[in-house]
Every structure is written in structure tokens, then in C-alpha cells.
């Protein structure tokens, strides 16, 4: 592991005053990929269940490609895009949650490789926020830190330090932040690594090698035991948990795992997917976690699982939605949805929100133990591959061309 690394910057100095003036964290914020708990679950109660055209509170145009999810920080909605003939322009947008008006936009020139497979794009990773700062990672391995007013605090061109950590298909692993450390996972057929980066300066706190395999799974933060937060990283080499401040490996499981879906935490258990869903729990007497159960009938496609209470929900690429019991892995029911899915479902107030690749949003009522039932649907008529965000009683989602807010008309 290295203690430091060079930083690619434009001579900007960090503005401490800007951080001190940043707005406070809100309980309903959605600060990262798959929400505050890293499992697709929101604690919001007033998210619309009956979707129709009147549910569209606003829609704004976006200038380029994007698979990244929106994040919501108080009254700010932040989303990234990439544009230009080779997707070399990197955009970070901030919109007002109330009416969709643009608060600010920042543009940057990619410093790394921008070649991707046609389905994905350079703006694939979802940004993350600690409530004071925004950290936006792109497939070009550019990591940008902004304050909430869009002022650049630092920019790290990871390709400058690690030129072989890239591929021609594209990267999409989203960063996470724990305290003052931003964790990125960059795994390719060439150089692969995970790094903990100082949130204030952009300099490495630690860096460790990862297996040389393509990986689009995102790290997740969870409590593996009371009082301890760890980071789990899943890839074709297995699943590893580590301390976010030092990178110290706590346990490593080298059995089968996925390089697409992200690990999902719930009640101290980590659920990972490959050809089955496997429930893992830390074992204090071993460096290998204890396998609680596995069930191939719950195996998802591209979408990551959702865990809420004693239920786990998985969505296969062909549209089969399954519900399982987290205690023993028993599949309780399945429901066939129409379409292909890249977007992971999200959960709020007894409802699952799913979006297929053609842009059809479906609300599935999962309150009845014996089966799920489609409560409503809304066709946005655009290709949507991103996972929605939930905050302030609303659903936020994007295509390449638009960003939408869906909310109950009476609550606007």
C-alpha cells in the first residue's frame, strides 16, 4: 500500500470557508448509489404509489450520455453527464429539487480513456456526497470534488498515476464515502486497485491491489458488527471487507461472486449474487465469513438486490421479480414484469419501484406476504438504465436526454 500519490490539479487551493458554509445534512437525503443504507431502501413515506402523467412534477433536458443515478442533498439534485464526439466533456449539474431549475453546471475535460461499450458511457458511476462535498467519478478515472455551490476543491486524474487501470468497455463502479475517506474500486483486465482517498485533499490514504478482472460492481458501506463500519467490495475474485481508513482486509471470501451486481447489506448480513444469492455474516474466529444460506432461485440479472427487514427482492434481467425470506433464503413468491432491466429497484413505504430499459416505471405493492401486485405504471418513453433516487417524497430518475422528478401532485 502507498501512503500518498500525486494529485492532478489546476493549482486551486481548498476553501475551508466554503465547507463551513455548506448546508446541513437532511434525514431524507439520498447521497449515494442505492441510497442511505446502500441497499436500495428509503425511509420516505409519501412517495407516489399511483403513477400517471400528473405525477411528473418536472422534467429537464440533459446534454449528453449518462447511466449514473441522481443524488439528492437537501434541496439540491446532482447528476453527471458526458458529451462530445468521444464523450470527452464531463458535466456535473445541480438542480433545485422544488422546480428543476438549474442551480449550477460545471464542465471538465476528461484526462483518461473515454472509450466504452455502446450501451454504457463515461458518466456511468453515480456521484457520492458527505453532505458538504460532492465527489463525482467518471469512467475516464477522473475524480472531481466540488462543494455544494459547485466550486472546485480538487480534481484527481487517476489515469495519470495508474495509466493501465482502464479498459475499452468502460468502468461504472460508484464511489462511497466514510468519514473523511472516499473509497474507489477500479478493476480491469490490466491494473486493478481499491483506494481510500482523503476527502479534503484528493491524496491517497491507502491503495491496495485487486484481482485483474473487469468489474462493474460498486463498493458498499455497512456495519458488520455493532459500532464498526466496513467497506465490502465484490468482484470475480470474490468478496472482501476492509477498514475504510486504512484498507486493512478483515475477511476475504474467494468463492463465486458477481462483477455486475453490488453487494447488499441488511441487519449485519451481506448478500452477494452470482449464480445464486448467498447470505454472509462476519465470523469473529475466522478471516472467512460464515455462509448462512444460498438460493439459486433468487439469483438476479444486472439489477442489485433490495433488502428490507425480513425480505430480499431480486430482479432478473428478463423481468422476473422474486421475494425471499432473509432468515433462510426461501423464495416466497415471484412476479413476471415486462421488459429487460439494467436499473436496480428501490423501495419505500411497502412499494418497489422498477424501471425497465424502455423507460416504463412500475410500482409494485409488496405489502402482502403471498404475492406482489403491480399498483401502477408510467411510460416515460426513453431508454433508462439508471437506478432511481428517492428523497423528499419524490422519485428522481434520468435517461440520456432528461432528468425527471415524480411526486404526488398534492405534495408539491
Order of alpha helices (4+ residues) and beta strands (2+ residues): alpha-beta-beta-beta-beta-beta-beta-beta-beta-beta-alpha-beta-beta-beta-beta-beta-beta-beta-beta-beta-beta-beta-beta-beta-beta-beta-beta-beta-beta-beta-beta-beta-beta-beta
